[in-house]
Amino acid sequence: MTAANQYCNQDGKEDFGDFVRNEDEEMDLEEVAEPWDRYDKKITSDVFYPIRLGDLINERYLVEHKLGSGGFSTVWMANDQQNSRDVALKIMFAGESGESEIRLQDEIVRNVRDASSHFVTYLETFLLPGDGCHHTVQVFPLMGPCLYCPNASESLHEAGIVHRDLNERNCMSGMQPLHLLPRTNEPVDDLWKEGELVGPANISQSLQTQKFYLSDFGLAKKLSDPVTPRGYPPLQYCSPDRLHRQDPSPACDMWNYMILFSELYLGNVPFSTFFNGGIIGVFVLSLGPLPEEWKGLYTHPESRDSWYDHNQTPDPKWTLESRIASFCPDADPVERSHVLSIMSRVFTYDPAKRLTATQLLRDPSFRAIMENHGC
């Protein structure tokens, strides 16, 4: 890989991307990028660090593309100019030290079985000076997205750690060395430093390897730790017990993983957040009423008494069996029965009754599905 690894335009000048050309492209970009106001100190104290494609960070890391963003950070693909390798830079918002996440990663390296085979942990950290503040930066090996991580979950749970944020952004695959990817960006004006709003990279499956990893431990906690870090996974991945203020547990991770599995197999998430009544309403339609003892504990104000009414039964059109048949009408009936078997034993309200990662990996139905699909 070249030292700069950037585009050159027809004039031979360095070119790190294509600026948006019209309002439609601008709307498309803003839909997939973080909100503008996360860069404005007048609006929020939790400001992100402004980045332009082509910035050299810490006199070492050349920013080449955007990988994504979340509530606590933006993540950038960069080239390590000292070691000629691709890395990911996770840049925290101002004032967020990432101390608990870094500490959890150290714990994983020390105590989790086969940590280097299953987890993406930081290579180094440093502080990046901002506008009267500092931003913690974690440097990681560059990985691509995937939807398979039960082995990593098993190792994590055996060490007494719950991830709490399993979703499609945090399950990763190994990646071959990257060359140039198309990029779209737009200037962010009136900041203390020049920056751009950048759409995330669209990484081809052809660049991914068959090694799978779990990343992002910003919400992770040791089960023995009485303090639970703030935050929840994206709503469509969050288990109903966590939405009712129950303590996080490995069972929450299993619910998260089964959402990922369902998304991969069905081509859609099984519980939509857009239904009238929200995701809880879909839980009730699909799985039946929630436990009565959860009434009054919902984390959002729009709670309905009917959700906890045990005179109700699931809607036949919304049961897991109906959803599988609807999304996969041409699937082999035997395989559909295997899918229903594992989904119904993870999508249960009682965390104690959900399959563990070890049980899932050894389950005949799960193994049959994986073998059918060459996994």
C-alpha positions as CSV (number, residue, x, y, z in Angstrom):
1,M,0.0,0.0,0.0
2,T,1.3,3.4,-0.8
3,A,2.2,5.9,1.8
4,A,-0.8,8.1,1.2
5,N,-3.2,5.6,-0.6
6,Q,-5.4,8.4,-2.0
7,Y,-7.1,9.1,-5.2
8,C,-5.6,11.4,-7.8
9,N,-7.8,13.5,-10.1
10,Q,-7.0,14.3,-13.7
11,D,-4.7,17.1,-12.7
12,G,-2.7,14.7,-10.6
13,K,-3.8,16.3,-7.3
14,E,-4.6,14.3,-4.2
15,D,-8.3,13.5,-4.0
16,F,-9.8,11.9,-0.9
17,G,-13.4,11.6,-2.0
18,D,-16.4,13.0,-3.9
19,F,-18.3,15.9,-2.4
20,V,-22.1,15.7,-2.7
21,R,-23.4,17.2,-5.9
22,N,-27.1,17.9,-5.2
23,E,-29.8,17.9,-2.5
24,D,-30.7,14.3,-3.1
25,E,-27.1,13.1,-2.4
26,E,-27.0,15.4,0.6
27,M,-30.1,13.8,2.1
28,D,-28.8,10.3,1.4
29,L,-25.5,11.2,3.1
30,E,-27.2,12.7,6.2
31,E,-29.4,9.7,6.5
32,V,-26.4,7.3,7.0
33,A,-24.1,9.7,8.8
34,E,-24.1,11.0,12.4
35,P,-26.2,14.2,13.1
36,W,-24.5,17.5,12.3
37,D,-25.1,18.9,15.7
38,R,-22.8,16.3,17.3
39,Y,-19.9,18.5,16.0
40,D,-21.3,21.8,17.4
41,K,-20.1,22.8,20.8
42,K,-22.9,25.4,21.1
43,I,-25.5,22.6,20.9
44,T,-23.9,19.7,22.9
45,S,-21.0,19.2,25.2
46,D,-20.6,15.7,23.9
47,V,-19.0,16.9,20.7
48,F,-17.4,14.6,18.2
49,Y,-13.9,15.4,16.8
50,P,-14.1,16.9,13.2
51,I,-12.3,14.8,10.6
52,R,-11.5,15.4,7.0
53,L,-10.5,12.5,4.7
54,G,-6.8,12.9,4.3
55,D,-6.1,14.1,7.9
56,L,-3.0,12.8,9.5
57,I,-3.8,11.9,13.1
58,N,-1.2,11.8,15.8
59,E,1.5,12.3,13.1
60,R,0.9,8.7,12.1
61,Y,-2.6,7.6,11.0
62,L,-3.8,8.8,7.6
63,V,-7.6,8.9,7.5
64,E,-8.9,7.2,4.4
65,H,-12.6,6.5,5.0
66,K,-15.4,6.4,7.5
67,L,-16.4,3.1,9.0
68,G,-19.4,4.2,11.1
69,S,-20.5,6.1,14.2
70,G,-22.5,5.6,17.4
71,G,-23.6,7.5,20.4
72,F,-20.1,7.7,21.9
73,S,-17.7,7.8,19.0
74,T,-17.0,8.0,15.3
75,V,-14.9,5.2,13.7
76,W,-12.5,5.8,10.8
77,M,-10.5,3.6,8.5
78,A,-6.8,4.8,8.5
79,N,-3.5,3.7,7.2
80,D,-0.7,3.4,9.8
81,Q,2.1,5.2,8.1
82,Q,4.8,3.7,10.4
83,N,3.8,0.1,9.9
84,S,2.1,0.3,6.5
85,R,-1.1,-1.4,7.7
86,D,-4.8,-0.6,7.7
87,V,-6.4,0.2,11.1
88,A,-9.6,1.5,12.6
89,L,-9.6,4.7,14.8
90,K,-12.3,4.9,17.3
91,I,-12.5,8.6,18.4
92,M,-14.6,9.2,21.5
93,F,-16.7,12.3,22.0
94,A,-15.2,15.0,24.2
95,G,-15.1,14.1,27.9
96,E,-15.7,10.4,27.3
97,S,-12.5,8.7,28.4
98,G,-13.5,5.2,27.4
99,E,-11.8,4.0,30.6
100,S,-14.3,1.3,31.4
101,E,-14.2,-0.1,27.9
102,I,-10.4,-0.1,27.9
103,R,-10.3,-1.8,31.3
104,L,-12.8,-4.5,30.0
105,Q,-10.5,-5.1,27.0
106,D,-7.5,-5.6,29.3
107,E,-9.7,-8.0,31.3
108,I,-10.6,-9.9,28.2
109,V,-7.0,-10.2,27.1
110,R,-6.0,-11.5,30.5
111,N,-8.9,-13.9,31.3
112,V,-10.9,-14.9,28.2
113,R,-10.1,-18.1,26.5
114,D,-8.7,-17.6,22.9
115,A,-9.1,-13.9,23.2
116,S,-7.0,-13.1,20.2
117,S,-9.0,-15.5,18.1
118,H,-12.4,-14.1,18.9
119,F,-12.1,-10.5,20.0
120,V,-11.0,-7.1,18.5
121,T,-9.0,-5.3,21.3
122,Y,-7.1,-2.1,21.0
123,L,-3.5,-1.9,19.7
124,E,-2.9,1.5,21.4
125,T,-4.7,4.5,22.8
126,F,-3.8,8.2,22.8
127,L,-5.4,11.6,23.5
128,L,-6.3,13.9,20.6
129,P,-6.4,17.6,21.5
130,G,-9.7,19.2,20.7
131,D,-11.5,22.6,21.2
132,G,-10.6,23.1,24.8
133,C,-10.9,19.4,25.5
134,H,-9.4,16.1,24.6
135,H,-10.7,13.1,22.7
136,T,-9.6,9.5,23.6
137,V,-8.6,7.5,20.5
138,Q,-8.5,3.7,20.4
139,V,-6.6,2.1,17.6
140,F,-7.8,-1.4,16.4
141,P,-7.0,-3.8,13.7
142,L,-9.3,-3.2,10.7
143,M,-12.2,-5.7,10.4
144,G,-15.2,-6.0,8.2
145,P,-18.9,-6.7,9.2
146,C,-20.4,-10.2,9.7
147,L,-23.3,-11.7,11.5
148,Y,-21.7,-14.7,13.3
149,C,-20.3,-14.6,16.8
150,P,-21.6,-17.4,19.1
151,N,-18.1,-18.7,19.8
152,A,-17.0,-15.3,21.0
153,S,-20.1,-14.9,23.1
154,E,-19.4,-18.3,24.7
155,S,-15.8,-17.3,25.7
156,L,-17.0,-14.0,27.0
157,H,-19.7,-15.4,29.2
158,E,-17.4,-18.1,30.6
159,A,-15.2,-15.3,31.8
160,G,-18.2,-13.7,33.6
161,I,-18.5,-10.8,31.1
162,V,-21.7,-9.7,29.3
163,H,-21.3,-7.7,26.1
164,R,-24.7,-5.9,26.3
165,D,-24.5,-4.5,22.7
166,L,-24.4,-7.3,20.2
167,N,-25.6,-6.0,16.9
168,E,-24.5,-6.0,13.3
169,R,-21.9,-3.3,13.8
170,N,-20.1,-5.1,16.5
171,C,-19.8,-8.6,14.9
172,M,-16.7,-8.5,12.6
173,S,-14.8,-10.6,10.2
174,G,-11.2,-10.5,9.3
175,M,-10.4,-8.5,6.2
176,Q,-7.9,-8.6,3.3
177,P,-5.8,-5.5,2.7
178,L,-7.9,-2.7,1.4
179,H,-7.3,-0.6,-1.7
180,L,-9.5,2.4,-2.6
181,L,-13.2,2.5,-1.9
182,P,-15.7,5.1,-3.2
183,R,-16.4,7.9,-0.7
184,T,-18.9,10.7,-0.5
185,N,-18.4,13.6,1.9
186,E,-19.6,17.1,2.6
187,P,-17.9,20.0,4.5
188,V,-18.9,20.8,8.0
189,D,-18.7,24.5,8.3
190,D,-18.2,26.9,11.3
191,L,-16.1,24.5,13.4
192,W,-12.9,25.2,15.3
193,K,-11.3,22.7,12.8
194,E,-12.2,21.8,9.2
195,G,-14.3,18.6,9.1
196,E,-16.5,16.6,6.7
197,L,-19.6,14.6,7.1
198,V,-18.7,11.3,5.5
199,G,-20.8,8.3,4.5
200,P,-19.7,4.9,5.9
201,A,-17.7,2.5,3.7
202,N,-19.5,-0.1,1.8
203,I,-17.2,-3.1,2.2
204,S,-17.5,-5.9,-0.3
205,Q,-17.9,-9.5,1.0
206,S,-15.0,-10.5,-1.3
207,L,-12.6,-8.6,1.0
208,Q,-13.7,-10.5,4.1
209,T,-12.0,-13.6,5.5
210,Q,-13.6,-16.6,7.4
211,K,-12.3,-15.5,10.8
212,F,-15.0,-13.9,13.0
213,Y,-14.6,-11.4,15.9
214,L,-16.6,-9.5,18.5
215,S,-15.8,-5.8,19.0
216,D,-16.9,-2.6,20.8
217,F,-16.9,-3.2,24.6
218,G,-18.3,0.3,25.5
219,L,-21.3,-1.2,27.2
220,A,-19.7,-4.4,28.4
221,K,-19.5,-5.2,32.1
222,K,-18.3,-7.9,34.4
223,L,-21.2,-9.7,36.0
224,S,-19.6,-9.2,39.4
225,D,-19.4,-5.4,38.9
226,P,-22.3,-3.7,40.7
227,V,-22.1,-0.7,38.5
228,T,-23.8,-1.0,35.1
229,P,-22.5,1.5,32.4
230,R,-25.2,3.7,31.0
231,G,-26.7,2.8,27.6
232,Y,-28.6,0.2,25.6
233,P,-28.1,-1.5,22.3
234,P,-30.2,-0.3,19.3
235,L,-33.9,-0.9,20.1
236,Q,-34.5,-3.6,17.6
237,Y,-31.7,-5.7,19.3
238,C,-32.6,-5.0,22.9
239,S,-34.2,-7.8,24.9
240,P,-37.6,-7.2,26.6
241,D,-36.1,-7.8,30.1
242,R,-33.6,-5.0,29.6
243,L,-36.4,-2.8,28.4
244,H,-38.0,-3.5,31.8
245,R,-35.0,-2.5,33.9
246,Q,-33.8,-6.1,34.6
247,D,-30.1,-6.6,35.2
248,P,-28.0,-7.4,32.2
249,S,-27.0,-11.0,31.8
250,P,-25.5,-13.4,29.2
251,A,-29.1,-14.1,28.3
252,C,-29.4,-10.5,27.0
253,D,-26.5,-11.2,24.6
254,M,-28.2,-14.4,23.4
255,W,-31.4,-12.4,22.6
256,N,-29.2,-9.9,20.7
257,Y,-27.4,-12.7,18.8
258,M,-30.7,-14.4,17.8
259,I,-31.9,-11.1,16.3
260,L,-28.7,-11.1,14.2
261,F,-29.3,-14.7,13.2
262,S,-32.9,-14.0,12.3
263,E,-31.8,-11.0,10.3
264,L,-29.4,-13.1,8.3
265,Y,-31.8,-16.1,7.8
266,L,-35.1,-14.2,7.3
267,G,-33.6,-11.2,5.5
268,N,-35.3,-9.0,8.1
269,V,-35.4,-8.3,11.8
270,P,-38.2,-10.4,13.4
271,F,-39.5,-7.6,15.7
272,S,-40.1,-4.2,14.0
273,T,-39.7,-0.9,15.8
274,F,-42.1,0.8,13.4
275,F,-45.3,-1.1,14.4
276,N,-48.1,0.8,16.2
277,G,-47.2,0.1,19.9
278,G,-43.5,-0.1,19.1
279,I,-41.3,-3.1,19.5
280,I,-43.1,-4.1,22.7
281,G,-46.3,-4.3,20.8
282,V,-44.7,-6.7,18.3
283,F,-43.3,-8.8,21.2
284,V,-46.8,-9.3,22.5
285,L,-48.3,-10.1,19.1
286,S,-45.5,-12.7,18.4
287,L,-44.7,-14.1,21.8
288,G,-47.8,-13.3,24.0
289,P,-48.2,-11.0,27.0
290,L,-45.2,-9.9,29.0
291,P,-44.7,-11.1,32.6
292,E,-47.1,-9.3,35.0
293,E,-44.3,-8.5,37.4
294,W,-42.7,-6.3,34.8
295,K,-45.7,-3.9,34.7
296,G,-44.7,-0.4,35.6
297,L,-41.0,-1.1,34.8
298,Y,-40.9,-0.2,31.1
299,T,-38.1,2.2,30.3
300,H,-40.3,4.4,28.1
301,P,-43.4,6.3,29.2
302,E,-45.8,4.9,26.5
303,S,-46.7,1.7,28.5
304,R,-50.0,-0.2,27.9
305,D,-51.8,-2.3,30.4
306,S,-52.8,-4.7,27.7
307,W,-49.1,-5.8,27.2
308,Y,-49.3,-7.6,30.6
309,D,-52.8,-9.0,30.3
310,H,-52.5,-12.8,30.4
311,N,-56.0,-13.2,28.9
312,Q,-54.4,-12.4,25.6
313,T,-52.7,-14.9,23.2
314,P,-50.3,-14.4,20.3
315,D,-51.7,-13.3,17.0
316,P,-51.5,-16.3,14.6
317,K,-50.2,-14.0,11.8
318,W,-47.4,-12.8,14.0
319,T,-46.1,-16.0,15.6
320,L,-42.5,-17.0,15.0
321,E,-43.7,-19.9,12.9
322,S,-45.8,-17.6,10.7
323,R,-43.0,-15.1,10.4
324,I,-40.5,-17.8,9.2
325,A,-43.0,-19.2,6.7
326,S,-43.8,-15.6,5.4
327,F,-40.2,-14.5,5.0
328,C,-38.9,-17.9,3.7
329,P,-41.7,-19.6,1.8
330,D,-39.3,-21.7,-0.3
331,A,-37.1,-22.9,2.5
332,D,-36.9,-26.6,3.2
333,P,-39.6,-27.6,5.8
334,V,-37.1,-29.5,7.9
335,E,-34.7,-26.5,8.0
336,R,-37.6,-24.2,8.9
337,S,-38.4,-26.5,11.8
338,H,-34.8,-26.2,13.0
339,V,-34.9,-22.4,12.7
340,L,-38.2,-22.3,14.7
341,S,-36.7,-24.6,17.3
342,I,-33.7,-22.4,18.2
343,M,-35.6,-19.1,17.8
344,S,-38.4,-20.2,20.1
345,R,-35.8,-21.2,22.8
346,V,-34.0,-17.9,22.7
347,F,-36.9,-15.6,22.1
348,T,-38.5,-16.3,25.5
349,Y,-39.2,-13.6,28.1
350,D,-37.6,-15.5,31.0
351,P,-33.8,-15.0,30.7
352,A,-33.2,-18.2,32.7
353,K,-34.9,-20.3,30.0
354,R,-32.9,-18.9,27.1
355,L,-30.3,-21.1,25.4
356,T,-26.8,-20.2,26.5
357,A,-24.1,-19.7,23.9
358,T,-22.6,-23.2,24.8
359,Q,-26.1,-24.8,24.5
360,L,-26.7,-23.1,21.1
361,L,-23.3,-24.2,19.7
362,R,-24.1,-27.8,20.7
363,D,-27.7,-27.8,19.7
364,P,-28.6,-30.3,16.9
365,S,-30.9,-27.8,15.1
366,F,-28.3,-25.0,15.1
367,R,-25.6,-27.3,13.9
368,A,-27.8,-28.6,11.1
369,I,-28.5,-25.1,9.9
370,M,-24.8,-24.1,10.0
371,E,-23.8,-27.3,8.1
372,N,-26.6,-26.7,5.5
373,H,-25.1,-23.2,4.8
374,G,-21.4,-24.2,4.9
375,C,-20.6,-22.6,8.3
